[in-house]
């Protein structure tokens, strides 16, 4: 697999960017702002590393972790009543988890191909 070509990583990158920037336009997200910015930025950074190095399987698992944390953040950090921020966390979290898990087999195959040469 070529670097910068896996669509799942591009979508998670955009989703993470959306989460990180969402406090700009999400009303009443003050309690959610740190979680959205930090976890969104972590998703972006991990997606960039995964795009640049498609054989690094750990990046897919890290993005899965960031997605799960983003999904549960509204309840843990108690901003579930902030509808816009909560929905942003839930949707971006689910997208990140699902796409990262679907990219694991391709990442493992790329890793296997790199280690054989």
MARKOLTI-735092 format. One record per residue (C-alpha): x, y, z. Coordinates in steps of 0.2 Angstrom, whole numbers, plus 5000, padded with zeros to 4 digits. Layout:
<pts>
+------+------+------+
|   xx |   yy |   zz |
+------+------+------+
|    X |    Y |    Z |
...
+------+------+------+
</pts>
This chain:
<pts>
+------+------+------+
|   xx |   yy |   zz |
+------+------+------+
| 5000 | 5000 | 5000 |
| 5006 | 5017 | 4995 |
| 5008 | 5031 | 5008 |
| 4994 | 5044 | 5008 |
| 4982 | 5033 | 4999 |
| 4971 | 5024 | 5012 |
| 4954 | 5033 | 5011 |
| 4949 | 5028 | 5029 |
| 4964 | 5038 | 5036 |
| 4959 | 5053 | 5025 |
| 4941 | 5052 | 5032 |
| 4947 | 5051 | 5050 |
| 4958 | 5065 | 5048 |
| 4944 | 5076 | 5042 |
| 4933 | 5070 | 5056 |
| 4946 | 5074 | 5069 |
| 4949 | 5091 | 5061 |
| 4930 | 5094 | 5062 |
| 4930 | 5089 | 5080 |
| 4945 | 5100 | 5084 |
| 4938 | 5115 | 5076 |
| 4920 | 5112 | 5081 |
| 4920 | 5123 | 5097 |
| 4921 | 5138 | 5085 |
| 4903 | 5135 | 5078 |
| 4895 | 5124 | 5092 |
| 4885 | 5134 | 5104 |
| 4887 | 5131 | 5122 |
| 4902 | 5119 | 5121 |
| 4912 | 5128 | 5134 |
| 4914 | 5112 | 5145 |
| 4917 | 5101 | 5129 |
| 4930 | 5112 | 5121 |
| 4946 | 5104 | 5129 |
| 4940 | 5087 | 5125 |
| 4935 | 5091 | 5107 |
| 4951 | 5100 | 5103 |
| 4963 | 5088 | 5111 |
| 4955 | 5072 | 5105 |
| 4951 | 5079 | 5088 |
| 4970 | 5085 | 5087 |
| 4975 | 5067 | 5092 |
| 4964 | 5059 | 5079 |
| 4972 | 5071 | 5066 |
| 4990 | 5068 | 5071 |
| 4987 | 5049 | 5072 |
| 4979 | 5049 | 5055 |
| 4993 | 5059 | 5047 |
| 5006 | 5047 | 5054 |
| 4995 | 5032 | 5047 |
| 4994 | 5040 | 5030 |
| 5013 | 5043 | 5029 |
| 5017 | 5026 | 5036 |
| 5003 | 5014 | 5031 |
| 5011 | 4999 | 5038 |
| 5011 | 5005 | 5056 |
| 4996 | 4995 | 5064 |
| 4997 | 5004 | 5080 |
| 4991 | 5020 | 5073 |
| 4974 | 5012 | 5069 |
| 4973 | 5005 | 5086 |
| 4977 | 5023 | 5093 |
| 4964 | 5031 | 5082 |
| 4951 | 5018 | 5089 |
| 4956 | 5022 | 5107 |
| 4954 | 5041 | 5103 |
| 4937 | 5038 | 5095 |
| 4931 | 5028 | 5110 |
| 4937 | 5042 | 5122 |
| 4928 | 5055 | 5111 |
| 4912 | 5045 | 5111 |
| 4911 | 5043 | 5130 |
| 4917 | 5060 | 5133 |
| 4900 | 5068 | 5134 |
| 4895 | 5057 | 5149 |
| 4912 | 5057 | 5158 |
| 4916 | 5075 | 5156 |
| 4897 | 5079 | 5159 |
| 4893 | 5089 | 5143 |
| 4879 | 5077 | 5137 |
| 4867 | 5091 | 5139 |
| 4876 | 5102 | 5126 |
| 4867 | 5094 | 5111 |
| 4879 | 5101 | 5097 |
| 4895 | 5096 | 5107 |
| 4888 | 5079 | 5112 |
| 4883 | 5075 | 5094 |
| 4899 | 5080 | 5087 |
| 4908 | 5069 | 5100 |
| 4897 | 5054 | 5096 |
| 4897 | 5055 | 5077 |
| 4916 | 5059 | 5075 |
| 4919 | 5045 | 5088 |
| 4909 | 5032 | 5079 |
| 4916 | 5037 | 5062 |
| 4934 | 5036 | 5069 |
| 4932 | 5019 | 5078 |
| 4923 | 5011 | 5063 |
| 4935 | 5017 | 5050 |
| 4950 | 5014 | 5060 |
| 4945 | 4996 | 5063 |
| 4941 | 4993 | 5045 |
| 4959 | 4999 | 5041 |
| 4967 | 4987 | 5053 |
| 4968 | 4973 | 5040 |
| 4976 | 4984 | 5026 |
| 4988 | 4991 | 5039 |
| 4993 | 4973 | 5044 |
| 4995 | 4968 | 5026 |
| 5006 | 4983 | 5023 |
| 5016 | 4980 | 5038 |
| 5018 | 4962 | 5033 |
| 5024 | 4967 | 5015 |
| 5037 | 4980 | 5023 |
| 5044 | 4967 | 5035 |
| 5047 | 4954 | 5021 |
| 5058 | 4965 | 5011 |
+------+------+------+
</pts>
